[in-house]
Amino acid sequence: MARRYSKKASAKVGRAMKKRKAGTLKSGRSGKKVKSRKQAIAIGLSEARAEGAKVPKKSKKKSTRKSKSAKKSSKKSTKRSTKKSKSRKRKS
């Protein structure tokens, strides 16, 4: 069975994790401090990709926003109001 990630990629992820632990790992665009373990791994892998290391392609995330909003709207339409309307007496 062949390696999925190269040694170079593993080293990059290790370096990113050490920097995160030390509190010196920064995000690319915003420059904010990275606290998330997953984000540190992603940064290490993207740096390895940029240098041409053997790293699998990025997995495409399925957007669940549409399906969640569709579920909410279907619940609203099927739900019947059980509130009774009160009739007011008019004084004449």
PEURGI-V23984 format. One record per residue. RES is the residue in three letters. SS is DSSP state (H for helix, E for strand, - for the rest). OMEGA is omega in whole degrees, 0 to 359 (none if undefined). NEAR is the number of other ideal C-beta (glycine too) atoms within 10 Angstrom. Layout:
BEGIN
res->RES ss->SS omega->OMEGA near->NEAR
res->RES ss->SS omega->OMEGA near->NEAR
END
This chain:
BEGIN
res->MET ss->- omega->183 near->3
res->ALA ss->- omega->177 near->4
res->ARG ss->- omega->177 near->9
res->ARG ss->- omega->180 near->9
res->TYR ss->- omega->180 near->15
res->SER ss->- omega->178 near->15
res->LYS ss->H omega->179 near->10
res->LYS ss->H omega->179 near->15
res->ALA ss->H omega->179 near->21
res->SER ss->H omega->180 near->16
res->ALA ss->H omega->180 near->13
res->LYS ss->H omega->179 near->24
res->VAL ss->H omega->178 near->20
res->GLY ss->H omega->179 near->12
res->ARG ss->H omega->179 near->16
res->ALA ss->H omega->180 near->22
res->MET ss->H omega->178 near->16
res->LYS ss->H omega->179 near->13
res->LYS ss->H omega->179 near->16
res->ARG ss->H omega->181 near->21
res->LYS ss->H omega->179 near->11
res->ALA ss->H omega->179 near->8
res->GLY ss->- omega->181 near->10
res->THR ss->- omega->180 near->10
res->LEU ss->- omega->182 near->20
res->LYS ss->E omega->177 near->14
res->SER ss->- omega->185 near->12
res->GLY ss->- omega->187 near->10
res->ARG ss->- omega->186 near->6
res->SER ss->- omega->181 near->7
res->GLY ss->- omega->179 near->7
res->LYS ss->- omega->179 near->9
res->LYS ss->E omega->181 near->11
res->VAL ss->- omega->179 near->19
res->LYS ss->- omega->185 near->10
res->SER ss->- omega->178 near->12
res->ARG ss->H omega->181 near->11
res->LYS ss->H omega->181 near->8
res->GLN ss->H omega->178 near->14
res->ALA ss->H omega->178 near->20
res->ILE ss->H omega->180 near->16
res->ALA ss->H omega->179 near->15
res->ILE ss->H omega->179 near->23
res->GLY ss->H omega->180 near->24
res->LEU ss->H omega->180 near->20
res->SER ss->H omega->176 near->14
res->GLU ss->H omega->178 near->18
res->ALA ss->H omega->178 near->22
res->ARG ss->H omega->182 near->16
res->ALA ss->H omega->179 near->10
res->GLU ss->- omega->176 near->11
res->GLY ss->- omega->179 near->9
res->ALA ss->- omega->181 near->17
res->LYS ss->- omega->180 near->14
res->VAL ss->- omega->177 near->22
res->PRO ss->- omega->181 near->10
res->LYS ss->- omega->178 near->6
res->LYS ss->- omega->177 near->10
res->SER ss->- omega->180 near->6
res->LYS ss->- omega->179 near->6
res->LYS ss->- omega->175 near->6
res->LYS ss->- omega->180 near->7
res->SER ss->- omega->181 near->8
res->THR ss->- omega->182 near->9
res->ARG ss->H omega->182 near->7
res->LYS ss->H omega->182 near->9
res->SER ss->H omega->178 near->10
res->LYS ss->H omega->181 near->10
res->SER ss->H omega->178 near->10
res->ALA ss->H omega->179 near->10
res->LYS ss->H omega->181 near->11
res->LYS ss->H omega->182 near->10
res->SER ss->H omega->179 near->10
res->SER ss->H omega->177 near->10
res->LYS ss->H omega->181 near->9
res->LYS ss->H omega->184 near->8
res->SER ss->H omega->182 near->8
res->THR ss->H omega->182 near->7
res->LYS ss->- omega->180 near->8
res->ARG ss->- omega->180 near->6
res->SER ss->- omega->182 near->6
res->THR ss->- omega->182 near->5
res->LYS ss->- omega->179 near->6
res->LYS ss->- omega->179 near->6
res->SER ss->- omega->181 near->6
res->LYS ss->- omega->179 near->5
res->SER ss->- omega->180 near->6
res->ARG ss->- omega->177 near->6
res->LYS ss->- omega->179 near->5
res->ARG ss->- omega->175 near->5
res->LYS ss->- omega->179 near->4
res->SER ss->- omega->none near->3
END
